């Protein structure tokens, strides 16, 4: 069953790869859009007002006794 499915897949792949180049769409010579179709960009800025402290966790990794990694997590709020 697997061989049949692989055989059909390779047959389809070979058939699609041998398609003539004339079947591809032709690109037009005028690739630049006219000036009337260009719209003005709109820039939107939003400002979020946060209340309360901003806290982050500062992670410090160091070597302790016997070469083990010691991880210290300190919460810093400002």
N, C-alpha and C positions, 0 to 999 in steps of 0.2 A: 504494500500500500504506500509506504514511504517513497519507494523508488518511482512509483507512478506519479505521485505529487511532484517530486523533484524533476521528473522528465517533462511534465506539463509546464512547470515554472521556467525551465531553461528554454523550452520551445517558444514560450511567450516572450522571454527576454531577448532571444535571438531575432524574433520577428520584429520587435519594436526597434532594435538597434539597427536593422537593415533598412529602415524607412528612408525613402529618398529625401534629399535635401530640399526639393521643391515643395514638399509638404509643409515646411516651416513657414510661419507668417512673415510677410515682407515688411520691414520697418520703413516708415515714410521718411522722406528727406527733411521735412520740417519738424524737428524735435523740440524747438523752443516754443513755449506756450505764448499766445498773444498777451499783450499788456492788460487787456480788459478782464482776463480770467484770473489775474493775481489779486488776492484780497489782502487787506491790511491785517497784520498780526495783532492780536489782542493780548495784552499782558495783564494778568490778574495777580495782585499781591494780597495775601491774607496775613494778619498778625494775630497770634494767639496770646491772650493774656493769661498767664498761669499764676495761680495763687499758692502760697506756701513755699516751703523750702525745696530746693532741687537736691536730691540725694543720689550719689553714685557709690559704687562699691569698688574700692581700690584693692587689688589682689597683689600681694607680695610673695614671691617664691624665693626661698633661700635654702641653703644646706644646713641641716641640723647636725647633731652629734651622730656619729657612725655613718655619715654621708647620706642620710635620708632627706628627702625634699620636704620642707615645712612650708605650708601654704597659710598665709595670714590674710584674712579678709576684713577690711576696715571700712565701715560705712562713713562717708564724708557728706555732710549736708551743708549747703551754703545758700 
